[in-house]
Amino acid sequence: MKNKVWFITGASKGFGFEIAKAALASGDHVVATVRKDAAQLASRLKGVDRALVVTLDVTNENEVKAGVKAAIDRFQHIDVLVNNAGYGLLAATEEASAEEVRKQYDTNVFGLLNVTRAVLPQLRKQASGHIINISSLFGYMNNTPGFGLYGSTKYAVEGISEGLAAELKPLGIQVTAVAPGYFSTDFASADSYQSSALILNAYKETVGAVRARIGQFHGNQPGDPAKLAAVIVQLAASKNPPLHLPVGRDAVKSLRDKIEQVTTELQAWESISTSTDHLQTTAVCVQHQKQ
């Protein structure tokens, strides 16, 4: 089997860096994208002959297209796209400015779409490929004060992944939304997430409490990023990958809790939820069933 070519965004640190290392260790080729310090990343990746580091900002469509072209020029194909670039915004919904929210969506959602659109012509040409979108446990259960807006971008990633899967399956292209739980990356460090400029005392007991704890949480998360990277390599080798893949015990619990919550609410409100059909339509359906 030929070695795969990976295109990984946000590869300078965290999940992106670990996935790049794991893919190279498996013998594959890697195109690792960073916003800056490409030379530094290249020096950290072993097996540079199989690695290409590209400088691009996922929010800049021209840079994205140029990066994808450089990847194809070097390796002729792309087999695995990992949309990993993103960051967290810590803010109550009322605290976040329009500009802060827009920036969050520009990177986490529209940036993902920029890269996906740029890579898809090559995947369609090959009639093969696997798009792996990095989501979050917040994309399942969005109930942590202060991360509602960040979580909403991950809900979008989950929804985009579902739509893509339906569109691309007939073309031989697979899609998986990977939702990690809490892993010991730099996500909780002060230089990896952004807090809103406005802080309101009204949210002191909710969002404020999260702000106070997040620094202590950094470095104490239960998940091992190297083990997540190994899961991603295994996922890319699967012939029948899942559409949704929680990674980490906390992410699995989050998904199960969401399923239970939705099921409970549906059962409690089902009679009301299904009471909205036109009476004539209902009568016709009943008559048809009797026939």
Sequence and secondary structure as in RCSB ss.txt:
>XXXX:A:sequence
MKNKVWFITGASKGFGFEIAKAALASGDHVVATVRKDAAQLASRLKGVDRALVVTLDVTNENEVKAGVKAAIDRF
QHIDVLVNNAGYGLLAATEEASAEEVRKQYDTNVFGLLNVTRAVLPQLRKQASGHIINISSLFGYMNNTPGFGLY
GSTKYAVEGISEGLAAELKPLGIQVTAVAPGYFSTDFASADSYQSSALILNAYKETVGAVRARIGQFHGNQPGDP
AKLAAVIVQLAASKNPPLHLPVGRDAVKSLRDKIEQVTTELQAWESISTSTDHLQTTAVCVQHQKQ
>XXXX:A:secstr
    EEEESS SSHHHHHHHHHHHHTT EEEEEESS HHHHHHHSS GGGEEEEE  TT HHHHHHHHHHHHHHH
S   EEEE    EEE  TTTS HHHHHHHHIIIIIIHHHHHHHHHHHHHHHT  EEEEE  GGGT   STT HHH
HHHHHHHHHHHHHHHHHHGGGT EEEEEEE  BSSSTTSTTTEEE S   GGGTTTHHHHHHHHHHHTT  SB H
HHHHHHHHHHHT SS  SEEEESHHHHHHHHHHHHHHHHHHHHHHHHHT  S HHHHHHHHHHHH 
